[in-house]
Amino acid sequence: MKLVYDHQDEMILFGMNQIKKSLDARGQFFVEQYNGKGLVLTPERGIVVQKLRVQKGETPGEEQAFRLSRQGELIRIEGADSRGLMYGCLEYAERLARGAELADGEEMYRKPALRLRGIKFNLPYAPFDSGDPFVLNEGTCMDIGFWKAYIDMLALNRYNCLSLWSEHPYDRMVVSPKFRDANPYSDSEINQNIRFFREMFRYAANRGIDIYLFTWNIRITPEVAKGLGLPEAVGDFGNMYDNLIHRVGYPLNRFRGASELIRDYIREMVLQLLLTYPELKGLGTSASEWMDGNGYEREKWIVETYVEAIKQSGRDIPFIHRTNMQNAGKEIKEMVQSQFDSDQFYISWKYSNAHCYSHQEPQFERLWGAWEGIDLEKTNILYTVRNDDVFTHRWGDPEYVRAYVKGMIKPHVKGFYWGADGYLWGSDFQHVEHGHKTWKYDFERHIFQFQLWGRLSYDPEISDDVWVHLLKSHYGPVHAPLFLEGLRSASSVIPAVNRLFWIDYDFQWHAESCLSEVSGFKTILDFVNAVPMPGVGVMSIAEYAQAEREDNAESLFEEYRETPADIVKLLQEAADQTERVAIKLSNELGELCCSHAACTLHDLFAYVEMSRYYACKFKASLELNRFKLNEHTGHKAEAVTLLEQAAAHWEKLGHYWSLHNKPYFMARVKRTFGYPYYLEDVRADIELARRFEK
């Protein structure tokens, strides 16, 4: 067969290379002919990849969309732009690989459900918080080999945005003669860094991945502060409420925002970024964290730094304004949004706060009045989708992600980027370096999670056949369906826990570990007073206990979508189903129990124990709430028994974790992750229940 395509278009070339791999795997011979190289005749048998020709006055096709059709032995892949053609090639390559060829005369058309499908990637350089995920990935993130592998993975899974986040990326990425003393790197180091980032950005552009850079506004480093002739403490990366009153006469954040020198420096750095990296698609920041003053003062600072630098650069680029921790819709609209064309200004919102694994349709926009003062008919919204819950065990529930994506599809929503504040999927530093580990990078270990968010946000109607096909590379054709079944049931555990025990932010609550920076291990006393996820119809444990005492208890329960009894039942059923699958896999795999299969099997058994642990703890907290109401000591005795069972499940959870993982220091929670280290805290719950008083 003949392959006809534009080999000078890097995106099309990437897609065609996947088709050629699939043809090679089938032992199918092909020859290639490039568009623009002599007379190109449409073959009778082959694959033709071409952009749709648009006549003058006609409306061009939709961006990122493709049409795939078959007439006899000829396959046509058509689209309005290079991204669409690349996605069409990827679709056909996958159909070849899984034996799902188009029938003669069949045609399919696909367009993205969400225009922007991105990743939130917190860089380990001046990160928002410190911990092993960042410290142990500093070298990884200056290795172009990592980025090429990561970007290829994003492109294969239909992502088109990589947002890079850092509190202060400037000194590593750019230099200005005006502020040379503020850059601690030598000329050779700066030049090497610039070459590195240029190569990375170009590689991303050739895969249809737009790079956005996000910062936390006025933060500078101690080295930069010193180079600017300021006290090093001005660049202190400590508590955002630290002050310098004894040094400069102002609270620290007020000083940073009022300093003309810092303002001039940030404006110059943003300008140099835009001039140095033409592939940099856009910029994002907030006017909240680390900033002082009222809405007008904060937005004025944004205009005088970021907006002014964009104007000086002469570039027409998107600007993303984050709105967390502030309510300045009027000022944003009048002072910042008015500076941009409507298609170049975005507002970003934390859609599920820090917990995307909770409920598929979070209601915080409505509950918190997110768009007060914002005209949604004239404003583009991007969601920040935060996974700050699952960093160790694999996660993969297609139905959950599908429903979540469909919930985000609204006229004013242009897309999303998902990721973590407290984690970085770079080198796999958690897994022991022996045994069944056959991969290098953490995203390879968690590839199914990446596949789900990327693929379903392009096409939410993908069938299970595709997931089984993708999982075959790790688990083989026989066992891939079972692993999908096991991952699906196991992945319901964390969302169920979060719905019944809700705390907004990641530093306050990490469900996978039961830890918090604020209070350490979350005890049974915390669970007795648990607050459910707001706005999604979950009844609290205390409300449930109170309702039981009412004559119309059943009607009270029916007012909610989920009660604590429903959550506990879900956890118990998830544990039973996951255990059934895991045992079946253990019995069947034999010598095939290696690499990802062995690793995932440990994860599944761990989820079984995690689910039963939380089920017992929730039931115990309900018993103690009943005791608070009627003081029957039998409730306390039952709570003690349940917590003894919970401790046994936690011990088993630690066993499965320790079979292939090692501890690490968490960034946001600021504690060492590892279940055995908290067994005494788990056992202490038993005594807390014994001593519990009304």
Stockholm file with secondary structure:
# STOCKHOLM 1.0

chainA/1-694         MKLVYDHQDEMILFGMNQIKKSLDARGQFFVEQYNGKGLVLTPERGIVVQKLRVQKGETPGEEQAFRLSRQGELIRIEGADSRGLMYGCLEYAERLARGAELADGEEMYRKPALRLRGIKFNLPYAPFDSGDPFVLNEGTCMDIGFWKAYIDMLALNRYNCLSLWSEHPYDRMVVSPKFRDANPYSDSEINQNIRFFREMFRYAANRGIDIYLFTWNIRITPEVAKGLGLPEAVGDFGNMYDNLIHRVGYPLNRFRGASELIRDYIREMVLQLLLTYPELKGLGTSASEWMDGNGYEREKWIVETYVEAIKQSGRDIPFIHRTNMQNAGKEIKEMVQSQFDSDQFYISWKYSNAHCYSHQEPQFERLWGAWEGIDLEKTNILYTVRNDDVFTHRWGDPEYVRAYVKGMIKPHVKGFYWGADGYLWGSDFQHVEHGHKTWKYDFERHIFQFQLWGRLSYDPEISDDVWVHLLKSHYGPVHAPLFLEGLRSASSVIPAVNRLFWIDYDFQWHAESCLSEVSGFKTILDFVNAVPMPGVGVMSIAEYAQAEREDNAESLFEEYRETPADIVKLLQEAADQTERVAIKLSNELGELCCSHAACTLHDLFAYVEMSRYYACKFKASLELNRFKLNEHTGHKAEAVTLLEQAAAHWEKLGHYWSLHNKPYFMARVKRTFGYPYYLEDVRADIELARRFEK
#=GR chainA/1-694 SS CEEEECTTCHHHHHHHHHHHHHHHHTTCCCEEEETTSSCCCCCSEEEEEEECCCCTTCCCCCTTCEEEEEETEEEEEEESSHHHHHHHHHHHHHHHHTTCCCCTTCEEEECCSSSEEEEEEECSSSCSSCSHHHHTTTTGGGCHHHHHHHHHHHHHTTCCEEEEECSCCHHHHCCCGGGGGGCCSCHHHHHHHHHHHHHHHHHHHTTTCEEEEECCTTCCCHHHHHHTTSCGGGGCCSCTTCBCHHHHSSBHHHHHHHCHHHHHHHHHHHHHHHHHCTTEEEEEEESSTTCCSCHHHHHHHHIIIIIHHHHHHTCCCCEEEECTTCCCHHHIIIIIGGGSCGGGEEEEEETTTTBSSSCSSCCHHHHTTTTTTCCGGGCEEEEEEEBCSCSSSCCCCHHHHHHHHHHHCCTTEEEEEEECSSCCCSBCCSBCSSTTCCCSBHHHHTHHHHHHHHHHHHCTTCCHHHHHHHHHHHHHHHHHHHHHHHHHHHTTHHHHHHHHSCCSSTTTCBTTTTEETTTEECCHHHHHTCCCCTTTTBCCHHHHHHHHTSTTHHHHHTTSSBCHHHHHHHHHHHHHHHHHHHHHHHHHHGGGCCHHHHHHHHHHHHHHHHHHHHHHHHHHHHHHHHHHHHCCHHHHHHHHHHHHHHHHHHHHHHHHHHTTBCCEECSSSCSEECGGGGHHHHHHHHHHHHTCCC
#=GC SS_cons         CEEEECTTCHHHHHHHHHHHHHHHHTTCCCEEEETTSSCCCCCSEEEEEEECCCCTTCCCCCTTCEEEEEETEEEEEEESSHHHHHHHHHHHHHHHHTTCCCCTTCEEEECCSSSEEEEEEECSSSCSSCSHHHHTTTTGGGCHHHHHHHHHHHHHTTCCEEEEECSCCHHHHCCCGGGGGGCCSCHHHHHHHHHHHHHHHHHHHTTTCEEEEECCTTCCCHHHHHHTTSCGGGGCCSCTTCBCHHHHSSBHHHHHHHCHHHHHHHHHHHHHHHHHCTTEEEEEEESSTTCCSCHHHHHHHHIIIIIHHHHHHTCCCCEEEECTTCCCHHHIIIIIGGGSCGGGEEEEEETTTTBSSSCSSCCHHHHTTTTTTCCGGGCEEEEEEEBCSCSSSCCCCHHHHHHHHHHHCCTTEEEEEEECSSCCCSBCCSBCSSTTCCCSBHHHHTHHHHHHHHHHHHCTTCCHHHHHHHHHHHHHHHHHHHHHHHHHHHTTHHHHHHHHSCCSSTTTCBTTTTEETTTEECCHHHHHTCCCCTTTTBCCHHHHHHHHTSTTHHHHHTTSSBCHHHHHHHHHHHHHHHHHHHHHHHHHHGGGCCHHHHHHHHHHHHHHHHHHHHHHHHHHHHHHHHHHHHCCHHHHHHHHHHHHHHHHHHHHHHHHHHTTBCCEECSSSCSEECGGGGHHHHHHHHHHHHTCCC
//
